[in-house]
Amino acid sequence: MGTILGEIATDFNYTTDQGGNLGAMFIVGGIIGCIPFGIWVEKKQTYKTAIIVICASACVFCLLEYFFFGLKIIPLSFCLCFFQGFVSLPIMSVAFDFGVEITYPIGESFSTGLLMDAG
């Protein structure tokens, strides 16, 4: 999503600078979003609940972007892209942590590498 956000933005008549800034907001939101989700998973060990919350929230923000992106309200678009990244990108860190927990006797680097190879 962060990669193609600029192309989606140009389809909705945003400038290339605005499209790049929307992508940057997505990535910054994702980096910040990994912090609370990572802390939550480490403290509570509720991986399945975290993944369900992340996926449901990502779907909600994706739908919000679909309906409100065409209005071309720049601050709203920036907020939506930020929160889309905030709830979308942590799925990777939570899923890797979950994979490491499932394959416990195996080393962390091996199981994470295997997850990266699997796609």
Secondary structure by P-SEA (a helix, b strand, c coil): cccaaaaaaaaacccaaaaaaaaaaaaaaaaaaaaaaaaaaaaccaaaaaaaaaaaaaaaaaaaaaacccccaaaaaaaaaaaaaacccaaaaaaaaaaaaaaccccaaaaaaaaaaac
